[in-house]
Amino acid sequence: MELGNSIKIEKIRSGGKREKKADLIPQEALLHLYLNGHKICVISCSPEDLIELAIGYVFSHGYVDAYKSINIIEMCGEDIENGNRSPDEPGMENISAKIRADVVMRGKIEPGYISSGCGSIDGKDTASLPSLIKSKITVSSDTILGLNRKNLSAQKHKKALGGLHSASLFDIRGMLLLVREDIGRHNCLDKIIGHTLINDMDLSDKMIFTSGRVSIDLVLKAGRILVPVVVTNSSVTHSAAMMAQRLGLTIIGYARGNRFNIYSCPERIM
């Protein structure tokens, strides 16, 4: 499935001039995520790196506490004959990810819809907080100032399609290790999380850069993988900053141009 599709549009310019042309815009899919036979959510997402997204989601939301708990994952087209396609979504692709896990940490599963614009959080997410991040790494200010440019240059699809968020994984010297793109900022981070779990990566000396606002749900996701520094070129909510301080997570906002703000645990930034 392509990440973008062409559509016929009319472009309007000042003076009323109209032009018919083709425009390439992001594709949107619905990922129906099942765990041990129970649907846990439907995620609006870009149709790429979906195995990483599925694994990252079940881990970052506390359904499993380790990648080794997952013993099988199947990807296939979702059966839309049973009413899974909404009448308002006549052309939307439906994909299912079916995960089998030995140990499931949550009790009752109540499926929900995760839009591309917002993440999700419930009482179970905050009832069992991630462990305290004890990493003693330090990062130079010059390294932080270079992340936005490196993240932008690494995006493969944003220039062609627009409308995509991104998340990148860096080492503490500012070397880019991984980038993921999606219509949802939360999905980008879950794809990063899924990749690091699959490849058994140590994140105690890594940083995550995200192109979107850092809210409390992103902080909880980052906390579960014990990454010590999260940087965004956008804003940080008050709840996110307070939770990050509690977890020992350094949060940096508005990292673009020649400036940035440190909202929690500033001792890691030199």
N, C-alpha and C positions, 0 to 999 in steps of 0.2 A: 504494500500500500504506500503510495507516494505521500510525502510530507506536505506537498502543496498541490493545488489544483487550479487550472485556468478557468476563468469565468468571463463572459462578455459583460462589459460595463459601458456606461456613458460618462465621460469626463466633462465636467462643466467648468468653463473658465470665465473670468470677469468679462462682462459685456454680453453674457448669454451664449457664448460660443460653445457648441456641443461637439464632442468627438466620440465615435464608437470605437472601442478597442478591446483587447483582451488583457486581463490582469491576473497575475499569479498570486494567490492568497493561501494562507495556511489551511490545511485540512484538519478536521476535528473528528475524533473517534470516541466511542464510549467503551471503556474497558470494564467488563463485568468481572469482578474479582471474587472467587470462591475459595473458601478454606475448609478442608475436610467435608466437602459437600454442601456447605452453607454459604450463601451469598453474603459477603460482608460490605460491599459497596459497589457503586458504579462511578468510575472516574472519567471525567471529560479530559481528554489528553491529545497530544500529538502522537500519531501512529509510528513511533520509532523507539527502540530500546525498551520494549514493553515488559520483557522478562525482568530487567533491572528495576523497572517501575513497580511491578508486582511484589518482588522480593523486598525492595526498599520500603514499600508501604506497610506490609505486614510486620516488618521489624520496627519501623519508626513509630508505629501506632501501638506497639506492645503486644501484638498477637503472638509473636514468637520472640524468644530472647536470644536466639543464636541461629546462624545460618545452617548449622549442622542439624537443627531440628527439622529442616525441610528435606523431604526425601523424594519429592516428585513435583514437577510443574508442567502443565499441559496448556498450550495455546491453540485456540481454534476459533472459528466464526461462531458468534452467539446466535442461538435459535430465535429469530425475530418473529416466528409464527406464533409464539406463545405470549405475544404482547410486550416484548422487550423494547420494541421500537415505538417511540411516541409518535402520534399523528403529526406533531409539530416538527418532527425530525425525519422527513421522508427520505433524505439522502445520506443520513449519518451511518457510518460503518460501526457495527457492533462486534466486539471481539471479547472472548472470554479467556481468563487465566485461571486455571484450576490447580490449586496448591494442596498437597498433602503434607501434613506435618505431624511428627511424633508427639510434640508437646505444644499445646496451645495455652497461653497464659491468661487469656480473658475468658469469662464465663459466657453469659448470654450474648449472642451476636444479633445486632439490630442493623440491617443493611441501610445504607444511606447514599445520597448522591453527592459527589464531590465535584463542584463546578471548577472551570478553568480559572475563575477569578478569585476564588477563596479556598482555603484549606478547611480542615475540620478539627474540632477538639471537643472532648466530652469529659465527664467526671473521671473516667478511668485513666485518661491521659495525665491528669494532674494528681490523681490519688497515689500513683506509684512513680515518683520522680526518678530521673536518671541519676547515676552515681556522680559524686563530685569529681570534676575534672582537675587532676593534679599535675598536669603537664607543666614543666618549668621552662619551656621554650621561650625565646625572645625573638622579636622580629623588628627589623629596622623600619623607620618611617618611610625611607625612600622605597623600600620593597612594597609597602602598602600602597604608595602613590602610583606604582606601576601596574597594579592588578587590573584596574578598569580597562586600560588600553589593551593589555594582553587578552583579557576576556573578550573584548569586542573583536579583536583581530582573529580570534580562534573560532568564532561562530561561523558555521558553514552556510546556514540557511536564512539568517535574519535579513541580510541585505537583499536577497531575492524575494523573500516572502513578507517580511515585516511581521509585527504582531507576535513575536516570540520572546519569551524570557530565556535566561540561561543561568547555569550554575557551573562553576569551575572548581577543580581541586588543584591547589598549589602546595609546593613544599615551602619551608620557611625562608628559602632564598629567592622565592618568587618564580620558580620554574613551574610551568604549566604541566600538569600530569593528566588532566582529563577535563573535558567540557561536555555538557549535555544541554539540549535545547527542547523547549516545550511551550505550548500555549499557556500552561499553568506554572507559576513560579514554584509552587510546592512540589509539583511533579518533577521539576528539574533536580531538586534536592533529593527526592526519593530515588531518582535514577542514579545519582551519584552514590547514594547509600547502597543501593542494590549492587552496583559495580564493585564497590569496596568490599562488601560482604562476600560476593562470589570469588573475588581474587584474594581474600584474606589479607587485606592491607592494614597496616598499623597506621592509625591516624593521629597518634599522640604528638607528632611533629609536622602536622599538615594544617592548611587553612582552606576554608571554603569561601568563594566569592559568589554572590548572588546579585542578579540585576533587579530584584524586586524588594519591596518593603519587608523588613524583618519584624515579624509578629511573634507572639508567644508560641504558636504551634511550630514555627521554624526553629525556635530556640530549643524546644523539647526534642525535635527530630535530631538536631545537631548534638544535643546532650547525650542522646542514646548511643551515638557512635564515638563519643568522647573526643571529638575534634576540639582543639583549644581556642581557635580563632575563627570568627565568621565576619566577613566584610561585605558591605553592600554599597552601591552607588546611590542608594535611595534612603528612605527614612527608617527609623526604628521606633516602635511603640514603647510607651512607658512600661507596660506589663512585660514586654520582651526584655527590656533592660534590667528590670528588677529580678526576673527569673534567671537571666544570664548571670547576674552577680551571685545569686544564690547557688548556682551550679558551678561557678568557677569558670565561666565561659567569657572570653573577650569578644565584645560586639563593637564593630566599627561601622559608622554610617556616613553617608554623603562623601564617600571616597572617590572623588573625581577631580580632575584638574590638579591643583597644588594644595589640596586641603582634605582633611577628614576629621570626624569627631569620634572620640572613644567613649562609649556609654557604660562599659563595665570592665572590671579587671584590667586597668590600664598598665599594670606592671609588666605585661609581656611586650609592650611596644616601646622601643628604644629610639 
